[in-house]
Amino acid sequence: MLRKWNFELQLDEKSDKAIYLQIADAIIKDIHLGRLKPRDALPGSRNLAQLLKINRNTVVEALNVLLIEGWLISKERQGTFVADTLPDFKEVQKNKPLTPVLKNREGSQYHLQFDDGSPDSKIAPITELARAYRQVFNQKARWQMMGYGNELGDLEFRKTIVQMLNHQRGMQINERNTCITRGSQMAMYLTAQCLFTKGDYVLIENPGYQPAWKAFENAGAKLLPVSVDKEGLKIDEVISYLKSGKKIKAIYVTPHRQYPTTVTLSLKRRLELIGISNKYSFTIIEDDYDNEFHFGYRPVLPLSSFTELKNYVYIGTMSKVVAPALRIGYLASNDGDLIEQVGSLRKIIDVQSDSIMEQAVLQLIKDGTIKRHIKKSTNHYKAKRDFMATVLNKYLSDKATYAIPDGGLAVWVVSNKQVDWLEISKKLKSKGIKIITPDTYSFDETVNGIRLGYGSLSEEDLEEGIIALAKLL
């Protein structure tokens, strides 16, 4: 039965705090004050929207935040209820950002930013991570962690990452072939410095991920762009380069969800790429940057899981799973000599990884927190993906081409006509909206699409941003 609950809230549209967060915090306050008790039923989102005289999607967004943070639970066909076991109110308040306003290096001139697919930091398990971090320091043997550790990373943490890669991604590696790094970009840098010498060539996807390109160039390698179509990397262009006589040392690919287009490399092309990699003895550097968030049946297995592949480096990250500020990445390879070189270089520039943070994250993996968080956040991002599809279909269906991906946190949008994206970016900037322009992904001037991240934006922001973009296309 619905318990009588007088929800009194004055929404402040001029506040730095988003409307849906004002609603969420007001409900938390009522729970804290005892006006809402465990197992109490909440009115439906439609009723709350009518009560507050706001869009229902805003209420849904607020309820989603409370579901993810653990204040509410949802029961199928029954409704939404206050959870039996509630989060620690003081811990939640302590770990909440003071304001949810988006900031960047250019100050606060943007109130809405389409990033390239960042996760929503508001749903990160910060409270649990902080608790695990404190518990690590309270261990009797904590003094042992204060000295220098292994340059490849904490052994137990490596074993856990290896178990995940072997069991969930079909790989066949061990902890001796794995290195924990401070984010995936560090893994990219270490790989480049240990793999390339001056004059080597590396094939790259075009459009593609420029920070990786810069790491390769810094190591002395020269870039050779390979086009991408609806099946992913064009293998015929790869073969043309191989037959040209150039010293091709490696190819850098994002086959699971190509960056930035989100296209999955087809099975036929995967097998072809593996075949020519073995034939011409070049290394496949595989960047699997967002494997966890998949809305279909299951993610496509990595190229590195194919037992016949002779030379690979596999790079992944924990940053999207836990929080962007948490810099934990990893690389794995079937080349033991390469891993040994990576460890030696790592020891020069960073001595070791953050063993204390690794222990804290390891605890969250072992107690099931990470697994539960991935499940909750996947549902959260799927709802946002679906809403993104709705607004794209409503405002851009006759102006642009796009495919709604089965996972990840971004959509690739290509204008039906050639446009000046830099000019569009300037006009959006005047409205306080930021997009990432094609020059950020492109090796040349041919790209006519943009990558729109939706994971970190509210539904209100998504709709506002797409409406503004549609008016300029």
ABEGO torsion letter per residue (X at the ends): XBBBBBBBBBBBAABABBAAAAAAAAAAAAAAAGABBBGBBBBBAAAAAAAAGBBAAAAAAAAAAAAAAGABBBBBGAEBBBBABBBBAAAAAAABBABABBBBAAEAABABBBBAGBBBAAABBAAAAAAAAAAAAABAAAAAAABBBBAAEBAAAAAAAAAAAAAAAGBBBBAAABBBBBEAAAAAAAAAAAABBBGBBBBBBOBBBAAAAAAAAAAGBBBBBBBBBAAEBBAAAAAAAAAAGBBBABBBBBAABBOAAGBBBBAAAAAAAAAAAAAAGBBBBBBBAAAABBABABBBBBAAABAABABBBBBBBAAAAABAABBBBBBBBABAAAAAAAAAAAAAAAGBBBAAAAAAAAAAAAAGAAAAAAAAAAAAAAAAAAAAAAAAAAAAAAABBBBBBABEABBBBBBABBBBAAAAAAAAAAAGBBBBBAAAABABAABABBBBBAAABBAAAAAAAAAAAAAAX
